[in-house]
Amino acid sequence: MRRAARGGIVVASALLALVGVAAAQTASTPIVTDRPSFTSAPTVVGPGVVQIETGLTAERDTPGRNTATRFSAPNTLVRLGMSTRVELRVETEGWISSASGRPGRDAVSSASDTALALEYQFTSAERRGLDLAVIAGSTVPTGGSASSGNADPFVRLVWNRPVGAAASLGGTFNWSAPSADSHRVRALDASLVAGHPLWGAWSAFWEGVVQHRDLDADAATWLANAGLQRALGPDLQLDAWAGRGLNEVATDWRFGAGVSWRFRR
């Protein structure tokens, strides 16, 4: 628990420091976020920009006669623009609380690990008709009982392509090597997401996700996600989303909501 507390203090201090150096002047192009979809943004925030994306997630699963719940907050991603092609990313789920059976039974609460990564954008839709980026990094064992206890590497290939005047189609392919039960496994995830405007400042997305948490032992899980986004000017966004498992090994329901904002240093 001491290690978890120290990790939480370090993450909180880093977030406050980044906010503290951010000035009121902001970028003029509309904000582009990872939230609320599973698929990461294939564009970097740009030099001198600090973007903070945060929210909460609730999950409910009913395997057999049991009920399992999981809640995490604040799910936080800090994106620091280093150049026109590179950004530094710091991500954490925050505090995780999970329980199984009747409410309060087998409940576990813990700080999560922290992920550190760099994103490099290869191409942009303005020049090549396609946004394409790679995100590479590792988790850092800052959490408590929810921690893997190891540094777990990951690589994501992310893309997005405009479709028509305002819609888009994108996706991601993720490789990671998480630690589980004192040994390391190989995991693969992939997604396909479509986004489009609704009315005014509202937009929506529809997403399909397949996750293979252990290529040698576990079956793939299939998920469907959908959500709404509401822009409040070019630098602030609200979101809400819901996800549904499509096969027996997937979580039944997932819900979330959050807010994202950006500053220019």
N, C-alpha and C positions, 0 to 999 in steps of 0.2 A: 504493500500500500504506500510506503514511503516513496518508492520509485515512481508509482503512478502519480502521486501528488507533485513530485518534482517535475515530471513530464508535463503535467497540466499547467504548472506555473510557467515553465519555459515556453509552451505554446501560447499561453495567454499573453505573456510579456512580448513575444514576437508580434502578435496581432496588434497589440496596443502601440508598439513601436512603429509598425507600418502605417497605422492610422494617424499617428502623431506627426509623421513627416509628410502626409498627404495634404496638398493645398486645395483651395476651393476651386481653382480652375480645372475644368473637366473637358474630356474629349467631346467632339461634336457628332461623331458617327454613333449610331444606335449601339447600345450595349449588347454583347454576344456572350452567353453564359454556358457553362456546363449544365447548370440547373435548368429544369428539373429532370432531364432525361438521363438514362444510363450512359448514353453516348457522350463522350467529351467533345468540347469545342475544338475544331481543327484550325482555329485562328488564334494568334497570340494577341495580348491586350495592347501591345505597342510600347515603345520606349517611354520611361518615366511614368507609366500608369500603374496604379495599385487597384486591383479589383477584388472585392470580398463577396463571397457567395455563401450564405448560411441558411440553415433551416432545421427541420426535424422530420423524423421518419418513424412510423408505427407499423408493426407487422403482426399478423394473426394467422396461426396455422392450427388445424384441427386434425392431426393424424390419429386415426382410430377414434377412441373416445376421449382422448386427451386434448387439451387446448394449450398451445404455446404462444406466448406473446413476447415481443421485443420492441423496445423504444430507445431511440438514440437522439441526442441533441446536445449542443448545437452542431449539426453536420456542417463543417466549415472548410472552405477552400479559399486560400489567399493566393492570388496570381500577381506576380511582380514583373512588369515588362522590363527586359534588359536591352532589347534592340527590336528592330522591325521583324525579326525572325525568331527570337528566343525569349522565353519567359521562365521564371522560377516559380514552382508551385509547392505550396505547403498545405496538406490536407489531413483532416481528422474527423472521425465521427463524433467526437466529444465524449459524453457520458453514455454508457450503454446499460440498460436495465432489461433483463429477460426473466421469464418465469414460465413454468409448466404446471399442468394440473389446475387445481383450484387457485383463485387469486391469492398470492402471497406464498404459495408452496413452491419450494425449489427456486426461489428468487435469487438472482445474482446481479450485482451492480458493479461496474468497473469503468475506469477511463479506457479509451481506445488507444491503439497505436497511432503514430503519426507517419504520413507518407511524404517524402521529399522527392521532387522530380524536376526535370527540365523538359520543356516542350520546344521543338524545333519545327517551324512551318516551312515546308518545301516550296509550295506553290500557293497562289491565291486565285480566287474565282475571277477577280478583275483582270488578271493577266492571262491565265490559262484555262479559265472556265471551271476550275476545280480547286477547292481548299483541301490541302493534304498536309498532315503533320504527324510527327512521332513524339510520344511522351515516354520517357524512360526514367526510372527511379527505383526507390526501395522504401519499404516501411522501416520505421525505427521503433524499437520496443519500449515505448513510453507508457504503455497501458498497464493495468493491473491484471486481474484474473482473465480479462478478455484478450490479453496480449499473447502473441505467438511466442514471445521470448527471444525472437531472432530478427535479423534484418532480412526481409523477404523481397527479392527483386521483382520488377514487372516492366513490361514494354507494351505500349498501345500504339497501333496504327489507326489514325482517325481521318475520315474524309467527309466532304460535303459538296454537293453540286446544286446550283440553282436550277429550278424547273419552272419554266414559264416566267411570268413577270415578278412573282413574289414567293412562290412555294420553293421548297428545297427537299433534297433526298440525300441522306448520309448514312454513315455507319462506322463501326469500329471493329477491330480484331485485337484481342488482348491475350498476351501470354504472361503468366506469373508462376512463381515457385514458392507458394506459401508453406509454412511449417504447420504440421498437424501431428499430434500424438508423438512428439519427439523425433519426427522424421519429416523430410521435405517431399512435397508432391508436385506434380505438374498440372497446371490448370489452364484452360482455354475458354475464352468468352467471345461472343460475336453478337453484333446487333445491326438492325436496319431501322432507320427512323425517317419519318416524313413530317415536315412542318409546313404550316400555311397560315396566312392571316385570316382573322374572322371578321371583326368590325372595329373600326377605330383603332385603339391601341391594344386590342386583344388579339392573341394568336393561339394556336393549338398545335400539339404534336401527337403522333401515333407511332408506337415503337414495338418491335419484336426483339426478344433477347433469348439467346441460348447460352447456358453456362455449364461448363464441364469442370467441376471443382477438383476432381482427381481422375486423370485420364486412365489410370491403371485399375481403379476400383469402383468409381461411382458412375451412375447413369447421368445423362444430361438432363438439366432442368430447362423448361420452356416457360417464358414469361411474356405477358402483353402489358404494356404501359400506355397511358394516355394522360395528357395534362393541358392546363391552361397557363398562359403568361399574360401579364398586364404591365405594359411599359408606363412609367410615370416620368416622362421626359426621357432624354437620351442616356441618362446615367443611373437610373433606378428601375428595378423590375421586381414585381411580385409574382409568385407562382404557386400552383396547387396541382397535385397529380394523384393518380391511383394506379395500382398494378395488380394483376391477377395471374396466379400460377395456372399453367395449361396442362400439367400432368401431375401424377400422384406425388412425385418427389419434390415438387416446387411448393414454395410458400403460398398459402391460399390467397391472402390479401395483403397489400402494402399501400400505405397512404403517406403523403408528405405535403409540406408547405414550406415556403421560404421567401427570402428576400435577397437581392443582389444589388450592389452599388459599386461605383468606381470613382476614383479620384486621379488627378494628375499631380505629380510631385512638383 
